[in-house]
Amino acid sequence: MLSLDHFDPEHFLVGMFEAENSEVLRDFLMEAGLMAWNDLKINSITPAKDLMDNIDQAPPTIF
């Protein structure tokens, strides 16, 4: 776990984790019992530097 923040008063948590893949993280969170009383949403991220380093591989836009 890289970070875990709680937003009051909504009892809303945002965490940042480093894992081999999203399935490993999902399994960990389920085994921890967090699915029993929380909605779970997992979003993979790409560091902005990696996006910019590979921008030339993106397809052209139509605009």
C-alpha positions in Angstrom: 0.0 0.0 0.0 1.4 3.3 -1.1 -1.3 5.5 0.5 -4.7 5.3 2.0 -6.9 8.4 2.6 -10.2 8.8 4.3 -12.7 11.5 3.2 -15.0 12.8 5.9 -17.9 12.6 6.5 -18.7 10.2 3.6 -16.6 7.3 4.9 -15.0 7.2 1.5 -11.5 5.7 1.2 -9.0 6.1 -1.6 -6.0 3.9 -1.6 -3.0 3.6 -3.9 -1.4 0.1 -4.1 1.4 -1.4 -6.1 0.7 -4.9 -7.3 1.6 -7.3 -10.1 -1.8 -6.9 -11.6 -5.3 -5.8 -10.7 -6.4 -9.4 -10.0 -3.8 -9.7 -7.3 -5.0 -6.5 -5.7 -8.7 -7.6 -6.0 -8.0 -10.9 -4.3 -6.1 -9.2 -1.5 -8.9 -6.8 -0.8 -11.5 -9.6 -0.9 -9.5 -11.7 1.5 -9.2 -8.7 3.8 -13.0 -8.6 3.9 -13.4 -5.2 2.4 -16.0 -6.3 -0.1 -18.4 -7.1 2.8 -19.0 -3.5 3.7 -17.5 -1.4 0.9 -18.0 -0.8 -2.8 -14.8 -1.6 -4.6 -13.5 0.1 -7.7 -10.0 -0.7 -9.0 -8.5 1.6 -11.6 -5.1 0.9 -13.1 -2.9 3.9 -13.7 -0.1 4.8 -16.0 2.5 7.4 -14.8 2.3 10.6 -17.0 5.9 10.2 -17.9 5.3 6.8 -19.4 2.3 8.2 -21.4 4.5 11.0 -22.8 7.3 8.6 -23.6 4.9 6.6 -25.7 2.8 9.4 -27.2 4.2 8.7 -30.7 2.6 5.2 -30.6 -0.9 6.6 -30.1 -3.2 6.7 -33.1 -3.9 10.1 -34.6 -7.0 11.9 -33.5 -9.8 12.7 -36.0 -10.1 16.3 -34.9 
